[in-house]
């Protein structure tokens, strides 16, 4: 039982303190299921050295509260304030870790499947705190940006490798590639299914300029990139480059 005050229920297999984001998950005739984010401390007093998400069944007849599930943080974080526990469809859990700017997701077996932080994860400034974090399905086609493209070939006789990404775009299914020269017509040279944040595709030949079109699941054209010149290293630089990249180069002119 929390040492913050008296309770009408006996906690049979857990305790908690300084909790946040209590939510009713289900109500039955004689019992209620709830979740809480158990901070377990206020940075001075503790009921546990780590914060956690707790799932509790309250039996109204027996007056007993029983913990049925507990999700722990990446690295066993102790959050002094704030934080939340969100039960997702299918039994996964998404959590924000309060004054430590972490968020995490656990699958239905409580295995950690995602962990991230807005800063280095420490409590440094008030702006780095994470009051609550939630996971929802969403779609986005950025309004004010376009796909970003970089193309490379070790020589003008080689096939080019094209890198494309579009930060914030979730509706792209296919990248459609165009090759040509400025002032000439640009022809479709291939297609590739999006592969993670940055898709890398090798064209069937050399093209001095490339452009990439983002295509949605329903075939709708979303947006084109700018025309980009293919980077070919000079003869003096070529010895430091490979067929796929030139790591020795940090800036281009």
JOQUIRA-V826932 format. One record per backbone hydrogen bond with DSSP energy under -1.0 kcal/mol. CO is the residue of the C=O (numbers start at 1). NH is the residue of the N-H. E is the energy in kcal/mol with one decimal. If there is no record, write none. Layout:
co-><CO	CO>
nh-><NH	NH>
e-><E	E>
This chain:
co-><10	17	20	23	26	30	31	32	33	33	34	35	36	37	37	38	40	40	45	52	53	54	55	55	56	57	58	59	63	64	65	66	69	71	73	77	81	84	86	88	92	93	94	95	96	97	98	100	101	102	103	104	105	105	106	107	111	114	116	122	125	126	131	140	148	150	151	152	155	160	161	162	163	164	165	166	173	174	175	176	177	177	178	179	180	181	187	190	192	199	201	205	208	209	210	211	212	213	214	215	215	216	220	223	228	231	234	237	238	245	246>
nh-><65	40	37	35	33	60	28	58	25	26	56	23	54	20	39	52	47	48	42	38	71	36	68	69	34	66	32	63	10	59	12	57	55	53	76	51	99	96	94	91	88	106	86	104	84	100	130	102	118	97	116	95	113	114	93	110	107	105	103	124	128	129	83	170	165	163	231	161	158	203	152	201	150	199	148	169	194	215	192	213	189	190	211	187	209	184	179	177	175	164	162	160	230	180	228	178	225	176	222	173	174	219	216	214	210	153	238	240	241	242	249>
e-><-3.2	-2.4	-2.8	-2.3	-2.9	-2.6	-3.2	-3.3	-3.0	-1.6	-2.7	-2.6	-2.7	-2.5	-1.1	-1.7	-2.5	-1.2	-1.4	-2.8	-2.4	-2.2	-3.1	-1.2	-2.9	-2.7	-2.0	-1.8	-2.8	-2.7	-2.7	-2.8	-2.6	-2.7	-1.4	-2.9	-1.5	-1.5	-2.8	-1.9	-3.4	-2.9	-3.0	-2.2	-1.9	-2.0	-3.4	-2.6	-2.3	-2.4	-2.5	-3.0	-2.7	-1.5	-2.7	-2.4	-2.6	-2.3	-2.4	-1.2	-1.5	-1.5	-1.7	-2.7	-1.9	-3.4	-2.6	-3.2	-1.3	-2.7	-2.2	-2.4	-2.3	-2.4	-3.4	-2.0	-2.5	-2.6	-2.0	-3.0	-2.8	-1.0	-2.0	-2.1	-1.9	-2.4	-2.3	-3.0	-3.2	-2.1	-3.4	-1.7	-2.7	-2.0	-2.8	-2.9	-2.6	-2.7	-3.1	-2.9	-2.1	-1.7	-3.1	-3.0	-2.4	-2.1	-2.1	-2.1	-1.8	-3.1	-2.0>
